[in-house]
Amino acid sequence: MSTEDVTLTAGDAEVTVRPGNGCRIQSLRIGGTELLRQGEKYGCFPMVPWCGRIADGRFRDGGTVHQMPLNSPPHAIHGFARDAEWRTARAAHLAADRAVFTYELADPWPYPGRVTQIVELGEDALTLRLGIETYGDSFPAQAGWHPWFNRNLGDGDVRVDFTPAWQEERGDDHLPTGRRVEPAPGPWDDCFGMPDGVDVTLTWPGQLELNVKSREQWVVVYDEQEAAVCVEPQTGPPNGLNTAPRLVTPVEPLETATTWTWRRL
């Protein structure tokens, strides 16, 4: 098992994964062009074992209330696996275009379990898979990804196209109110519903078109920063541990995936 960076290649595509830094996709280069914002906190990180904010850092499991660290006061945000040290699975799982990484859930998460991320690179596609399994009792969880795509690749700002069925109304505390409203124009730091699966296209003029898909029906779009835009497929909305949790059981892990495909313009 290793925490060293792993680089995968396929055709003119290259991906670098940093298991020692939250198992984030640190780099995605297509024909030498970097698509992801660079920096220790950027790239594309897995959100595990929850996505977005938890109200006041608290969630209920049956009659028990659990308190998570407030890493974005007054809330807890994006899980803590992004700050953890993952490990590359045994060498038998490694190939030039595929790698497997694992992370053992630990304090402050109150349940023992394992998270696995599989990264598969093709000449025109990147597939990311996350699985959460329990070593004991069932527990609520979420999983997703938080990519930071560069806003500009040299010929103009990226255009984000998608057709959601609804928008989760966002309160002043940045949490969904529970109401679904008509999608509003950006800028966004908002969660949208796509019941037929996440399907979002990013177009960099004169450069590249990239399509983000997932079978999940929630996606957060964040484009309020100058340098990057984020398109985050996830298994539930922000605060979902309290409002729409997925249950990880001994016989049914939580499994999710996203595939990004691209073409040159």
C-alpha positions in Angstrom: 0.0 0.0 0.0 1.3 3.4 -0.9 0.4 7.1 -0.6 2.6 8.2 -3.5 1.0 10.1 -6.5 -0.3 7.9 -9.3 -0.4 9.0 -12.9 -2.6 7.2 -15.5 -2.4 7.7 -19.2 -4.6 6.9 -22.2 -4.0 8.4 -25.7 -3.3 12.1 -25.1 -5.1 12.1 -21.7 -3.3 12.1 -18.4 -4.6 12.0 -14.9 -2.6 12.4 -11.6 -4.2 11.2 -8.4 -2.8 12.1 -5.0 -3.9 9.5 -2.4 -1.9 11.3 0.3 -3.9 14.4 -0.2 -7.5 13.2 0.1 -7.3 11.0 -3.0 -8.0 14.0 -5.1 -7.6 14.1 -8.9 -4.9 16.7 -8.8 -4.5 17.0 -12.6 -6.5 16.1 -15.7 -4.6 17.0 -18.9 -6.0 16.6 -22.4 -3.5 17.1 -25.1 -1.3 18.9 -22.6 -4.1 21.3 -21.5 -4.9 21.3 -17.8 -8.6 21.2 -17.1 -8.5 21.4 -13.3 -7.6 24.3 -11.0 -4.2 23.6 -9.4 -3.5 23.9 -5.7 -3.5 21.7 -2.6 -7.3 22.3 -2.0 -8.4 22.1 -5.6 -8.3 19.5 -8.4 -11.3 17.1 -7.9 -11.8 15.6 -4.4 -14.2 12.9 -3.3 -16.9 14.1 -0.8 -17.3 11.3 1.7 -19.1 10.4 4.0 -21.3 13.4 3.3 -21.7 16.1 0.6 -22.0 19.8 1.1 -23.0 21.2 4.4 -24.5 19.5 7.5 -26.6 21.9 9.5 -24.7 22.8 12.6 -22.5 19.7 12.0 -25.2 17.5 13.5 -27.1 14.5 12.1 -29.4 12.0 13.6 -29.3 8.2 13.2 -32.3 6.8 14.9 -32.4 8.1 18.4 -28.7 9.2 18.4 -27.4 12.6 17.4 -23.9 12.8 16.1 -21.7 16.0 16.1 -19.2 16.5 13.3 -16.4 19.1 13.5 -17.4 22.5 12.3 -14.9 22.9 9.5 -17.0 25.6 7.8 -18.7 27.3 10.8 -21.5 27.1 11.7 -21.6 23.9 9.6 -19.6 20.9 8.7 -18.8 20.6 5.0 -17.8 18.1 2.3 -16.9 15.2 4.7 -13.3 14.8 5.9 -11.9 12.1 3.5 -10.7 15.0 1.3 -8.3 15.9 4.2 -7.3 12.3 4.9 -4.5 10.0 3.7 -5.7 7.3 1.4 -3.7 4.4 0.1 -3.2 2.9 -3.3 -4.5 -0.7 -3.4 -2.1 -3.6 -4.0 -0.2 -3.6 -7.3 -2.4 -6.2 -8.8 -5.1 -3.5 -9.1 -2.8 -1.1 -11.0 -2.7 -0.6 -14.7 -1.6 2.3 -17.0 -5.2 3.4 -17.2 -6.8 2.2 -13.9 -6.1 2.5 -10.2 -7.9 1.6 -6.9 -7.6 3.6 -3.6 -8.9 2.9 -0.1 -9.6 4.9 3.0 -10.6 3.6 6.4 -13.3 5.6 8.1 -12.2 6.7 11.5 -12.9 9.3 14.2 -14.7 11.6 14.2 -17.0 9.4 12.0 -18.8 7.2 14.5 -19.0 4.1 12.3 -16.2 1.7 11.2 -16.1 1.2 7.4 -14.0 1.5 4.3 -14.3 3.9 1.3 -12.9 2.8 -2.1 -12.3 5.0 -5.1 -11.6 3.6 -8.5 -10.2 5.8 -11.2 -10.4 4.6 -14.9 -9.1 6.7 -17.8 -9.9 6.2 -21.4 -8.7 8.2 -24.5 -11.9 10.3 -24.3 -13.4 9.6 -20.9 -12.7 9.5 -17.2 -14.8 7.4 -14.9 -14.7 7.8 -11.1 -16.4 5.3 -8.8 -16.9 5.5 -5.0 -18.1 2.8 -2.7 -18.7 2.9 1.1 -19.0 -0.3 3.1 -19.6 -0.9 6.8 -17.7 -3.2 9.1 -20.5 -3.2 11.6 -23.9 -1.5 12.0 -25.7 0.2 9.1 -25.3 4.0 8.9 -26.4 7.0 6.8 -23.9 8.4 4.3 -23.5 10.4 1.1 -20.8 10.4 -1.6 -19.9 12.6 -4.5 -17.2 14.6 -6.2 -16.1 18.2 -6.1 -14.2 19.1 -9.3 -12.7 22.6 -9.8 -12.7 23.1 -13.5 -10.6 26.0 -14.8 -12.9 28.8 -16.0 -10.8 29.8 -19.0 -8.5 27.6 -21.1 -7.3 30.5 -23.3 -10.1 31.4 -25.7 -12.9 32.6 -23.4 -14.8 31.5 -20.3 -16.5 28.2 -20.0 -20.2 27.8 -20.7 -22.2 25.5 -18.4 -25.3 23.9 -20.0 -27.8 21.7 -18.2 -31.6 21.4 -17.9 -32.6 20.6 -14.3 -36.1 19.7 -13.3 -35.9 21.8 -10.1 -33.6 23.9 -7.9 -33.3 23.3 -4.2 -34.3 26.7 -2.6 -31.3 27.9 -0.7 -31.7 29.7 2.6 -29.6 32.4 4.1 -27.6 29.7 5.9 -26.7 28.2 2.5 -28.7 25.1 3.2 -31.8 23.8 1.3 -35.0 25.0 2.8 -36.8 21.9 1.7 -38.7 23.7 -1.1 -38.1 22.9 -4.8 -38.3 26.0 -7.0 -37.9 26.8 -10.7 -34.3 26.9 -11.8 -32.9 30.4 -11.7 -30.1 31.9 -13.7 -26.6 32.1 -12.1 -24.3 32.8 -10.6 -24.8 29.7 -8.5 -23.9 28.0 -5.3 -26.9 25.8 -5.6 -28.2 22.2 -5.8 -30.3 21.1 -8.7 -32.4 18.0 -9.3 -32.1 15.9 -12.4 -34.3 12.9 -11.9 -33.1 11.2 -15.1 -29.5 11.5 -13.9 -26.9 14.3 -13.8 -26.1 15.5 -17.3 -24.1 18.8 -17.5 -22.0 20.0 -20.4 -19.1 22.4 -20.1 -17.8 24.1 -23.2 -14.6 26.1 -23.4 -14.8 28.1 -26.7 -12.5 26.9 -29.4 -11.0 24.3 -27.0 -13.0 21.5 -25.5 -16.4 20.2 -24.7 -16.7 18.0 -21.6 -19.9 16.2 -20.4 -20.4 15.3 -16.8 -22.8 12.4 -16.3 -24.0 10.3 -13.3 -27.0 8.2 -12.5 -27.5 10.3 -9.4 -30.2 12.9 -9.5 -28.5 15.8 -7.6 -25.8 18.1 -8.8 -24.4 21.2 -7.1 -23.1 24.0 -9.5 -20.8 26.6 -8.0 -19.5 29.4 -10.3 -19.0 32.3 -7.9 -15.2 32.3 -8.1 -13.3 34.0 -10.8 -10.8 31.1 -11.4 -13.0 28.0 -11.6 -16.4 26.5 -11.8 -17.6 23.4 -10.0 -20.1 20.7 -11.2 -20.6 18.3 -8.3 -22.6 15.1 -8.9 -23.7 13.6 -5.5 -26.0 11.0 -4.0 -28.1 13.6 -2.1 -28.6 17.3 -1.5 -26.6 19.4 1.0 -27.7 18.5 4.5 -28.8 15.2 3.0 -27.6 13.2 6.1 -30.7 14.7 7.8 -33.1 15.0 4.8 -32.3 12.3 2.2 -29.6 9.9 3.6 -28.5 6.7 1.8 -28.1 3.8 4.1 -24.9 1.7 4.1 -25.7 -1.8 5.3 -23.7 -5.0 5.7 -25.3 -6.4 2.6 -25.6 -3.2 0.5 -22.8 -0.7 0.3 -23.3 2.8 -1.0 -22.0 2.9 -4.6 -21.9 5.7 -7.1 -20.1 6.8 -10.2 -19.6 9.7 -12.6 -18.2 9.7 -16.1 -16.7 12.7 -17.9 -16.4 12.5 -21.7 -14.7 15.1 -23.9 -14.1 16.1 -27.4 -11.9 18.7 -29.1 -13.6 21.7 -30.8 
